[in-house]
Amino acid sequence: MTRELEGTILRGREMDPVEGRVVVEDGRVAGIEETPTDSTDIVCPAFVNAHTHIGDSIAKEAGGGLSLDELVAPPDGLKHRLLRDASPAELVSAMYRTVRFMEESGTAAFIEFREGGVEGVEQLRDATEDVPVDPVILGREEVEAMEAGDGFGASGARDGDFDRERNRTRDAGKLFGIHAGERDPHDINGALDLGPDFLVHMVHPEEIHLERVADANIPVVCCPRSNLVTKVGLPPFERLSEATTLALGTDNVMLNSPSMFREMEFTAKHSDLPADEILRMATVNGADIAGLEYGVVEEGKRARLLVLDGDSHNLTGARDTVRAVVRRAGVSDVKETVLDA
């Protein structure tokens, strides 16, 4: 099956705006043709949300005013109590609704730190079975959850010794991520000692941590909206960007909607990072962490694409397409998602 998407194409890792068409054949980008077109559409890579906890979909906006530990610290933070109290059917239904929102808002994949052991992994697979959004599921709490999923998502070095889980995950050739530096710098060295595939948060790195991250080339997933909700501060985006590759995640659904549009805008307005870098953080950088074959509009890649209406009331008249997508675009501007590849 062949189809064509016309308009302004944000091409390649550079997110270079070119006028033309994208030719999609059998679920892949068969070609990108620069040519004049009457279309005002904007063709972008679909988003990859690089850090989520969507089990929290049962508890949206619960716990207002609570501290980070009171909200999410295992085993007795509010989210963990609510997860234990919910039935499997309630969890699956709530996660399904969240993933449907991801689909509608242009997210092609998400990297999930999944609570609930093997059962939790299976519940998320059930919730995503009929939705064309790829879950990259990192089990937690037990090695068996890693074996049932796509890797292991550790809570943080202060919460326990994860050497066994790290070794088993490495032996399985799967992804290992860990929270680090969210409330203070004291768990960062412990996280780095594990040799993770990526770190999450890094709000409070010190110079030695930045040097270690750079030397080991360990990517960092930033979740700035979550960090402000939990009052831990904002990551030093510019210093982190100098040290390594950054990606974006929306974190707990309890605290934030899983909208990558909102995460991009928030990052753009609370940092000095350029718009094209923030768009890479929301797309191809997360895809690279997860080992996915998309996140970029490039010949040969899987065609997981997002088409925005450049003539919407919100976007019409934009002088800088990439800046407009990052700082201004929203779910209402989505004209089409190409997620069936």
URRAKA-V711940 format. One record per backbone hydrogen bond with DSSP energy under -1.0 kcal/mol. NH is the residue of the N-H (numbers start at 1). CO is the residue of the C=O. E is the energy in kcal/mol with one decimal. If there is no record, write none. Layout:
# URRAKA-V711940
nh=NH co=CO e=E
nh=NH co=CO e=E
This chain:
# URRAKA-V711940
nh=3 co=24 e=-2.3
nh=5 co=22 e=-2.2
nh=7 co=20 e=-2.2
nh=8 co=41 e=-2.9
nh=9 co=18 e=-3.6
nh=10 co=43 e=-2.7
nh=11 co=9 e=-1.3
nh=11 co=16 e=-2.4
nh=12 co=297 e=-2.7
nh=15 co=12 e=-1.6
nh=16 co=11 e=-2.2
nh=18 co=9 e=-2.3
nh=20 co=7 e=-2.4
nh=21 co=33 e=-2.3
nh=22 co=5 e=-2.9
nh=23 co=31 e=-2.9
nh=24 co=3 e=-3.0
nh=25 co=28 e=-2.4
nh=26 co=1 e=-2.2
nh=28 co=25 e=-1.8
nh=29 co=301 e=-2.8
nh=30 co=23 e=-2.6
nh=31 co=23 e=-1.4
nh=33 co=21 e=-2.6
nh=35 co=19 e=-1.4
nh=42 co=308 e=-2.4
nh=43 co=8 e=-2.8
nh=44 co=306 e=-3.3
nh=46 co=304 e=-2.4
nh=47 co=106 e=-2.8
nh=48 co=282 e=-2.5
nh=49 co=109 e=-2.5
nh=50 co=248 e=-2.7
nh=52 co=111 e=-1.8
nh=53 co=251 e=-1.4
nh=57 co=54 e=-1.8
nh=58 co=55 e=-1.2
nh=59 co=56 e=-2.5
nh=61 co=254 e=-2.4
nh=62 co=59 e=-2.0
nh=66 co=63 e=-2.1
nh=71 co=67 e=-2.0
nh=72 co=68 e=-2.8
nh=73 co=69 e=-1.3
nh=77 co=73 e=-2.4
nh=78 co=70 e=-3.0
nh=79 co=71 e=-2.9
nh=81 co=77 e=-1.9
nh=82 co=78 e=-2.5
nh=83 co=79 e=-2.4
nh=84 co=80 e=-2.0
nh=85 co=81 e=-1.7
nh=86 co=82 e=-1.2
nh=91 co=87 e=-2.3
nh=92 co=88 e=-2.6
nh=93 co=89 e=-2.3
nh=94 co=90 e=-2.4
nh=95 co=91 e=-2.5
nh=96 co=92 e=-2.5
nh=97 co=93 e=-1.9
nh=98 co=94 e=-1.7
nh=99 co=95 e=-2.6
nh=100 co=96 e=-2.2
nh=101 co=97 e=-1.7
nh=102 co=98 e=-2.2
nh=103 co=99 e=-2.4
nh=104 co=100 e=-2.3
nh=105 co=101 e=-1.9
nh=106 co=103 e=-1.5
nh=107 co=102 e=-2.8
nh=108 co=47 e=-2.9
nh=109 co=47 e=-1.1
nh=110 co=134 e=-1.9
nh=111 co=49 e=-2.4
nh=112 co=136 e=-2.6
nh=113 co=52 e=-2.4
nh=114 co=138 e=-2.5
nh=120 co=116 e=-1.6
nh=121 co=117 e=-1.9
nh=122 co=118 e=-2.4
nh=123 co=119 e=-2.3
nh=124 co=120 e=-1.9
nh=125 co=121 e=-2.0
nh=126 co=122 e=-2.2
nh=127 co=123 e=-2.3
nh=128 co=124 e=-1.6
nh=131 co=128 e=-1.5
nh=133 co=131 e=-1.7
nh=134 co=108 e=-3.0
nh=136 co=110 e=-3.0
nh=138 co=112 e=-3.3
nh=139 co=151 e=-1.9
nh=140 co=114 e=-1.0
nh=146 co=142 e=-1.1
nh=147 co=143 e=-2.2
nh=148 co=144 e=-1.8
nh=149 co=145 e=-1.3
nh=150 co=137 e=-3.6
nh=152 co=175 e=-2.5
nh=153 co=139 e=-2.4
nh=154 co=177 e=-2.9
nh=159 co=156 e=-1.8
nh=166 co=162 e=-2.8
nh=167 co=163 e=-2.7
nh=168 co=164 e=-2.5
nh=169 co=165 e=-2.3
nh=170 co=166 e=-2.5
nh=171 co=167 e=-2.5
nh=172 co=168 e=-1.7
nh=173 co=170 e=-1.3
nh=174 co=169 e=-2.3
nh=175 co=150 e=-1.8
nh=177 co=152 e=-2.2
nh=178 co=198 e=-1.3
nh=179 co=154 e=-1.6
nh=180 co=200 e=-2.4
nh=188 co=185 e=-1.6
nh=191 co=187 e=-1.7
nh=192 co=188 e=-2.7
nh=193 co=189 e=-2.3
nh=195 co=192 e=-1.8
nh=197 co=176 e=-2.7
nh=198 co=176 e=-1.1
nh=199 co=219 e=-2.3
nh=200 co=178 e=-2.0
nh=201 co=221 e=-3.1
nh=202 co=180 e=-2.8
nh=202 co=200 e=-1.1
nh=203 co=181 e=-1.5
nh=204 co=181 e=-1.5
nh=210 co=206 e=-2.1
nh=211 co=207 e=-2.2
nh=212 co=208 e=-2.1
nh=213 co=209 e=-2.7
nh=214 co=210 e=-2.4
nh=215 co=211 e=-2.6
nh=216 co=212 e=-2.2
nh=217 co=213 e=-1.0
nh=218 co=213 e=-1.7
nh=220 co=245 e=-2.3
nh=221 co=199 e=-3.0
nh=222 co=247 e=-2.9
nh=227 co=223 e=-2.0
nh=228 co=224 e=-1.8
nh=229 co=225 e=-2.0
nh=230 co=226 e=-2.4
nh=232 co=227 e=-2.3
nh=237 co=235 e=-1.9
nh=240 co=236 e=-2.7
nh=241 co=237 e=-2.8
nh=242 co=238 e=-1.7
nh=243 co=239 e=-1.2
nh=244 co=240 e=-2.4
nh=247 co=220 e=-2.1
nh=248 co=281 e=-2.1
nh=249 co=222 e=-2.2
nh=251 co=51 e=-2.9
nh=253 co=53 e=-1.6
nh=255 co=252 e=-1.1
nh=256 co=252 e=-2.1
nh=259 co=257 e=-1.4
nh=263 co=259 e=-1.7
nh=264 co=260 e=-2.4
nh=265 co=261 e=-2.5
nh=266 co=262 e=-2.6
nh=267 co=263 e=-2.2
nh=268 co=264 e=-2.8
nh=269 co=265 e=-2.1
nh=278 co=274 e=-1.9
nh=279 co=275 e=-2.3
nh=280 co=276 e=-1.8
nh=281 co=277 e=-2.1
nh=282 co=278 e=-1.4
nh=283 co=280 e=-1.1
nh=285 co=280 e=-2.5
nh=287 co=283 e=-1.9
nh=288 co=284 e=-2.5
nh=289 co=285 e=-1.9
nh=290 co=286 e=-2.0
nh=292 co=287 e=-2.9
nh=298 co=296 e=-1.1
nh=300 co=29 e=-3.3
nh=301 co=298 e=-2.1
nh=302 co=293 e=-2.0
nh=303 co=27 e=-2.6
nh=304 co=302 e=-1.7
nh=305 co=338 e=-1.9
nh=306 co=44 e=-2.7
nh=307 co=336 e=-3.1
nh=308 co=42 e=-2.9
nh=309 co=333 e=-2.8
nh=310 co=308 e=-1.1
nh=312 co=309 e=-1.8
nh=316 co=312 e=-2.6
nh=318 co=315 e=-1.8
nh=324 co=320 e=-2.4
nh=325 co=321 e=-2.4
nh=326 co=322 e=-2.2
nh=327 co=323 e=-2.8
nh=328 co=324 e=-2.0
nh=329 co=324 e=-2.1
nh=333 co=330 e=-1.8
nh=334 co=331 e=-1.6
nh=335 co=307 e=-2.8
nh=336 co=307 e=-1.9
nh=338 co=305 e=-2.9
